[in-house]
Amino acid sequence: MKRYDGTDDSLWAATVSRRYAGTALAESLSCDVAIVGAGFTGMRAALDLVEAGARVAVVDAGGVGWGASGRNGGQVNPMLPVFEPNDLLKAVGATYFERLAEVSLGSADAAFDLIRKYQIDCDARQKGWLRVDHCPKARARSRRGAALWAEYGADFRYLDGDDLKRLSGSPLYESGILVPKGGAVQPLSLVCGLAYAAEARGARIFERTAVSKLERGPGGWTLHCGPHRIAAAQVILATNGYSGALRPDIARTMVSVTPIQMGTDTLPDGVLDSILPEGQTIADTRRVIMYSRREPQQRFVYGGASLMGFGGKPVGFETLRRDAERTFPQLKGAAWRWRWGGRIALTEDRLPRFMEPEPGLLSGLGYNGRGVAMSLAMGKSLAERALGKPAEDLPFPVVPTDPHAFKRLQEFGAGIAVIAMRAADAMERRAGR
Ligand SMILES: Cc1cc2nc3c(=O)[nH]c(=O)nc-3n(C[C@H](O)[C@H](O)[C@H](O)COP(=O)(O)OP(=O)(O)OC[C@H]3O[C@@H](n4cnc5c(N)ncnc54)[C@H](O)[C@@H]3O)c2cc1C
């Protein structure tokens, strides 16, 4: 089935600071680590590996940022989708709870530090993130979660009433939390910037190069890329929501869904004055999440879930437009010039997965829509493991591939689930639950 390539319909493609332009693999070669997938996960791993002196080749079937990394909402959010500390503790146990809490709470600072270190021009701004509650039950969870996470050093500030309404500019939300360490980037500029930084330090990057087969032999791994081969001691699969037939056992650990976004062109003076006036990004607590942000030149970006999350062009932009006008009535009649989407990976426990199914084969995926900051943290850990760090010292538990419960929920099921989740969100809001 043809997969939707919406990258070129995006505001990010129109405003990217310096798009990476590379060539396809034109000969066979060998390296220490071959990375499949040139998104945040793969490019961060590549950068750390070349900094450590490894010979690295990165290949992507599309190109740098072709996947979710070049198409996302660009919200840099230091929070796992598992909101209460106890839920995380139950899922991963005490040791990994401490490590994952530290990595996730520090992930936005780490992302902005990385951007500064490599001087990446990606419109980075750390002005905070608002996570607003769609119903009273969500409000109670936010208030409780903010207090509980404070014990672990998190700065999540519960807000309600006029304070919240003024910061969000939406009449729809009564409460939420402000996460001052959150922020925003131009995601395509960031992933291209990482690629240029990795390439300048010796990484070889090949666009329009799909890997059709992975083979393990006595000397390491062989990647089949059309007529050419890459021989590598180790392989990192950084294919997230685009994982597929290459390693079905890895692909089955997640369900791929397709969030979508729209962007306006420059809006008339005054339209955006009351929306997110202090420059925070915003997302809500619905299952079918809303996320949006202001852009330079009086532009606005609004995102949500696609109605159907399977291959082919996503639908649902008209529903999204109505949702945008309900959330921000100031946007009534705005012309939405850009419309695009991409694929993300959801996992059953909503936690990222670090996998090592065979010696020398590593994979990290499953950020559940919070992948800008966390995929960079995952890329760092994948590089550390490839460089020899013991698995038990990583912040992510190394988990098996091919869980049984999740593999039956295929993409069609995920599309149906979006409809069911949207109905549940609406019921909760109407019932004031
Ligand atoms: C519309 C949208 C909005 C989002 N908004 C946010 C947000 O605001 N904040 C946030 O934190 N997260 C957000 N996310 C999630 C975030 O973008 C992802 O979690 C993150 O980019 C994943 O990065 P990655 O490098 O792991 O995967 P990707 O960037 O998806 O890269 C995977 C790459 O693998 C390549 N590939 C797959 N198979 C092969 C093969 N066989 N051979 C060669 N190449 C292959 C693909 O071409 C693709 O480029 C959003 C995602 C989307 C789609």
The ligand as an SDF file (V2000), in Angstrom:
LIG
                    3D

 53 58  0  0  0  0  0  0  0  0999 V2000
    2.2370   14.7990   12.9730 C   0  0  0  0  0  0  0  0  0  0  0  0
    3.1180   14.4500   14.1420 C   0  0  0  0  0  0  0  0  0  0  0  0
    3.2020   15.3170   15.2350 C   0  0  0  0  0  0  0  0  0  0  0  0
    4.0430   15.0130   16.3000 C   0  0  0  0  0  0  0  0  0  0  0  0
    4.2190   15.9440   17.2740 N   0  0  0  0  0  0  0  0  0  0  0  0
    5.1190   15.7290   18.2630 C   0  0  0  0  0  0  0  0  0  0  0  0
    5.3990   16.7530   19.2010 C   0  0  0  0  0  0  0  0  0  0  0  0
    4.9170   17.8770   19.0810 O   0  0  0  0  0  0  0  0  0  0  0  0
    6.2590   16.4700   20.2170 N   0  0  0  0  0  0  0  0  0  0  0  0
    6.8500   15.2400   20.3410 C   0  0  0  0  0  0  0  0  0  0  0  0
    7.6080   15.0390   21.2930 O   0  0  0  0  0  0  0  0  0  0  0  0
    6.6560   14.2600   19.4050 N   0  0  0  0  0  0  0  0  0  0  0  0
    5.8200   14.4880   18.3760 C   0  0  0  0  0  0  0  0  0  0  0  0
    5.6400   13.5380   17.4150 N   0  0  0  0  0  0  0  0  0  0  0  0
    6.3910   12.2690   17.5160 C   0  0  0  0  0  0  0  0  0  0  0  0
    7.8500   12.3980   17.0190 C   0  0  0  0  0  0  0  0  0  0  0  0
    7.8700   13.0820   15.8060 O   0  0  0  0  0  0  0  0  0  0  0  0
    8.4690   11.0010   16.8290 C   0  0  0  0  0  0  0  0  0  0  0  0
    8.3460   10.2790   18.0380 O   0  0  0  0  0  0  0  0  0  0  0  0
    9.9490   11.0570   16.4590 C   0  0  0  0  0  0  0  0  0  0  0  0
   10.1730   11.9500   15.4060 O   0  0  0  0  0  0  0  0  0  0  0  0
   10.4520    9.6720   16.0970 C   0  0  0  0  0  0  0  0  0  0  0  0
   11.7280    9.8030   15.5290 O   0  0  0  0  0  0  0  0  0  0  0  0
   12.4770    8.5550   14.9170 P   0  0  0  0  0  0  0  0  0  0  0  0
   13.7840    9.0300   14.4430 O   0  0  0  0  0  0  0  0  0  0  0  0
   12.4930    7.4550   15.9100 O   0  0  0  0  0  0  0  0  0  0  0  0
   11.5570    8.0460   13.7170 O   0  0  0  0  0  0  0  0  0  0  0  0
   11.2010    8.7570   12.3300 P   0  0  0  0  0  0  0  0  0  0  0  0
   11.5520   10.1900   12.3240 O   0  0  0  0  0  0  0  0  0  0  0  0
    9.8000    8.3960   11.9890 O   0  0  0  0  0  0  0  0  0  0  0  0
   12.2100    8.0760   11.3010 O   0  0  0  0  0  0  0  0  0  0  0  0
   12.0740    6.7330   10.8780 C   0  0  0  0  0  0  0  0  0  0  0  0
   12.7260    6.6370    9.4900 C   0  0  0  0  0  0  0  0  0  0  0  0
   12.9430    5.2590    9.1690 O   0  0  0  0  0  0  0  0  0  0  0  0
   12.9500    5.1670    7.7710 C   0  0  0  0  0  0  0  0  0  0  0  0
   12.7990    3.7490    7.3990 N   0  0  0  0  0  0  0  0  0  0  0  0
   11.8600    2.8850    7.8070 C   0  0  0  0  0  0  0  0  0  0  0  0
   12.0720    1.6640    7.2530 N   0  0  0  0  0  0  0  0  0  0  0  0
   13.1900    1.7620    6.4880 C   0  0  0  0  0  0  0  0  0  0  0  0
   13.9230    0.8470    5.6670 C   0  0  0  0  0  0  0  0  0  0  0  0
   13.5380   -0.4400    5.5390 N   0  0  0  0  0  0  0  0  0  0  0  0
   15.0130    1.2980    5.0190 N   0  0  0  0  0  0  0  0  0  0  0  0
   15.4250    2.5780    5.1520 C   0  0  0  0  0  0  0  0  0  0  0  0
   14.7560    3.4920    5.9010 N   0  0  0  0  0  0  0  0  0  0  0  0
   13.6630    3.0940    6.5800 C   0  0  0  0  0  0  0  0  0  0  0  0
   11.7790    6.0490    7.3370 C   0  0  0  0  0  0  0  0  0  0  0  0
   11.9150    6.4580    5.9960 O   0  0  0  0  0  0  0  0  0  0  0  0
   11.8560    7.1900    8.3530 C   0  0  0  0  0  0  0  0  0  0  0  0
   12.4710    8.3440    7.8090 O   0  0  0  0  0  0  0  0  0  0  0  0
    4.7900   13.7930   16.3160 C   0  0  0  0  0  0  0  0  0  0  0  0
    4.7110   12.9340   15.2140 C   0  0  0  0  0  0  0  0  0  0  0  0
    3.8980   13.2570   14.1390 C   0  0  0  0  0  0  0  0  0  0  0  0
    3.8470   12.3280   12.9620 C   0  0  0  0  0  0  0  0  0  0  0  0
  1  2  1  0
  2  3  1  0
  2 52  2  0
  3  4  2  0
  4  5  1  0
  4 50  1  0
  5  6  2  0
  6  7  1  0
  6 13  1  0
  7  8  2  0
  7  9  1  0
  9 10  1  0
 10 11  2  0
 10 12  1  0
 12 13  2  0
 13 14  1  0
 14 15  1  0
 14 50  1  0
 15 16  1  0
 16 17  1  0
 16 18  1  0
 18 19  1  0
 18 20  1  0
 20 21  1  0
 20 22  1  0
 22 23  1  0
 23 24  1  0
 24 25  2  0
 24 26  1  0
 24 27  1  0
 27 28  1  0
 28 29  2  0
 28 30  1  0
 28 31  1  0
 31 32  1  0
 32 33  1  0
 33 34  1  0
 33 48  1  0
 34 35  1  0
 35 36  1  0
 35 46  1  0
 36 37  1  0
 36 45  1  0
 37 38  2  0
 38 39  1  0
 39 40  1  0
 39 45  2  0
 40 41  1  0
 40 42  2  0
 42 43  1  0
 43 44  2  0
 44 45  1  0
 46 47  1  0
 46 48  1  0
 48 49  1  0
 50 51  2  0
 51 52  1  0
 52 53  1  0
M  END
$$$$
